[in-house]
Amino acid sequence: MNTEHIQRSLILIKPDAVDRSLIGEVISRFERAGLKIVGLKLLQATPELARTHYGDFVERYTPKLGAEKANQIMDEMAGFLSSGPIVAMVLEGVEAVANVRRLVGTTYPNESPAGTIRGDYAHVTQAYANVSNITVKNLVHASGNPEEAVVEVGIWFKQDELVEYSPLHEKHTRK
């Protein structure tokens, strides 16, 4: 079996999507695209886990925004991610990271095309969030690249929480 292009990606269905009863819709979009769920759980993230998830955000953005603003944004993002139940999910498939990102849409929902999760179900702009002093409610998190996915999966899942199996649709993508 050629596994060179098979990847895993972390997806977090955030509190705004859970509150709006969009869990099933989000999951079905990924399944219909041929991505396999290998890990899935509903949980309430602690603020510490949320901060760990966002990792080096403050370090990366301090030169651009200043330490105070970078820390403020980190606090807002971690606070939102830990504000209610979330669904953590690991998807696997051919070029999974890029395919998940394509299905999710861009970070800012108003810039996401129709047909994407964010484009169809969210509309908050960065400008509105900034003047309203809220975090952008964009429904889901998706790993940004394959290296990030490996780190993120390890933050949210233990190895024994991930399941190996072969759904029927893999006969069309794997030998």
C-alpha positions in Angstrom: 0.0 0.0 0.0 1.3 3.5 -0.9 1.2 5.5 2.3 3.4 8.4 1.2 0.5 10.7 0.7 -1.7 9.5 3.5 -1.8 12.0 6.3 -3.7 12.8 9.5 -5.1 16.1 10.5 -6.6 17.4 13.7 -10.0 19.1 13.6 -11.6 20.8 16.6 -15.3 21.6 16.3 -15.3 24.7 18.5 -17.9 25.8 21.1 -19.8 28.0 18.6 -20.4 25.1 16.3 -21.3 22.8 19.2 -23.7 25.4 20.5 -25.3 25.7 17.1 -25.8 21.9 16.8 -23.5 21.7 13.7 -21.4 18.7 14.9 -23.1 16.2 12.6 -23.0 18.5 9.6 -19.3 19.2 10.0 -18.5 15.5 10.5 -20.6 14.5 7.5 -18.7 17.0 5.2 -15.4 15.3 6.0 -16.8 11.8 5.6 -18.5 12.6 2.3 -15.1 13.8 1.1 -13.5 10.4 1.8 -11.7 11.3 5.0 -11.7 8.6 7.6 -12.3 9.3 11.3 -9.5 7.6 13.4 -10.1 9.5 16.6 -13.2 11.3 18.0 -14.2 12.7 21.4 -16.4 15.3 23.0 -14.6 17.2 25.8 -14.3 20.4 27.7 -10.8 21.8 27.2 -9.1 23.4 30.1 -7.5 26.8 29.6 -4.1 25.1 30.0 -4.9 22.6 27.2 -6.2 25.4 25.0 -3.0 27.4 25.5 -0.9 24.3 24.8 -2.8 23.9 21.6 -2.0 27.4 20.4 1.7 26.7 21.3 4.1 29.4 20.2 1.5 31.9 19.1 2.8 34.6 21.5 6.4 34.1 20.4 5.5 34.2 16.7 3.3 37.2 16.9 5.1 39.4 19.5 7.4 40.9 16.8 4.4 41.9 14.7 1.9 42.8 17.4 3.9 43.5 20.5 3.9 41.2 23.6 0.9 42.8 25.2 -1.4 42.4 22.2 -0.1 38.9 21.4 -0.8 37.8 24.9 -4.2 39.4 24.8 -5.1 37.5 21.6 -3.8 34.2 23.1 -5.9 34.7 26.2 -9.0 35.4 24.0 -8.4 32.3 21.8 -7.7 30.0 24.7 -10.6 31.4 26.6 -13.0 30.8 23.7 -11.7 27.3 23.0 -12.2 26.4 26.7 -15.6 28.2 27.0 -17.8 25.2 26.2 -17.7 21.6 24.9 -15.7 20.9 21.8 -15.3 17.8 19.5 -11.7 16.8 18.9 -11.3 14.6 15.8 -8.4 13.1 13.9 -9.1 12.5 10.2 -6.9 10.4 7.9 -6.8 10.3 4.1 -4.9 11.2 1.0 -3.4 14.7 1.5 -5.7 15.0 4.5 -4.3 18.3 5.7 -4.8 20.2 2.5 -8.2 18.6 1.8 -9.5 19.4 5.3 -8.3 23.0 4.9 -10.1 23.2 1.5 -13.3 21.9 3.1 -13.1 24.2 6.1 -12.4 27.5 4.3 -10.2 30.4 5.3 -9.7 31.6 8.9 -12.1 34.6 8.5 -15.5 33.2 7.6 -16.6 36.2 5.5 -13.6 35.4 3.2 -14.5 31.7 2.9 -16.2 30.7 -0.3 -19.7 29.2 -0.3 -19.5 25.4 -0.1 -16.9 25.5 2.7 -17.9 24.9 6.3 -17.0 28.4 7.4 -18.5 30.0 4.2 -21.8 28.2 4.7 -22.2 28.5 8.5 -20.3 31.5 9.7 -20.0 35.2 8.7 -18.1 37.1 11.4 -15.4 39.4 9.9 -12.1 40.2 11.5 -13.2 43.9 11.6 -16.4 43.1 13.4 -14.7 40.9 15.9 -12.1 43.6 16.6 -14.6 46.5 17.1 -16.8 44.2 19.2 -13.9 42.9 21.2 -14.7 39.3 20.6 -12.7 36.4 19.1 -13.6 35.4 15.5 -16.1 32.6 15.8 -15.1 30.4 12.9 -16.6 27.1 14.0 -13.6 24.8 13.5 -9.8 24.5 13.8 -7.9 22.5 11.2 -4.2 21.7 11.2 -2.3 24.2 9.0 0.4 21.8 7.7 1.4 18.1 8.1 4.1 18.9 10.7 1.6 21.0 12.8 -0.9 18.1 12.5 1.5 15.6 14.1 2.1 17.9 17.0 -1.6 18.8 17.4 -2.8 15.2 17.3 -0.3 14.4 20.0 -1.7 17.2 22.2 -5.3 16.0 22.0 -5.0 12.2 21.6 -3.0 9.4 23.1 -1.8 6.8 20.6 -4.3 4.2 22.0 -7.2 6.5 21.3 -6.6 6.3 17.6 -8.1 3.4 15.6 -6.8 1.7 12.5 -9.4 0.3 10.1 -10.2 0.1 6.4 -13.6 1.6 5.3 -15.0 0.4 2.0 -14.2 3.7 0.2 -10.4 3.1 0.6 -10.6 0.4 -2.1 -10.7 3.4 -4.5 -7.7 5.2 -3.1 -5.4 2.5 -1.8 -4.0 -0.6 -3.2 
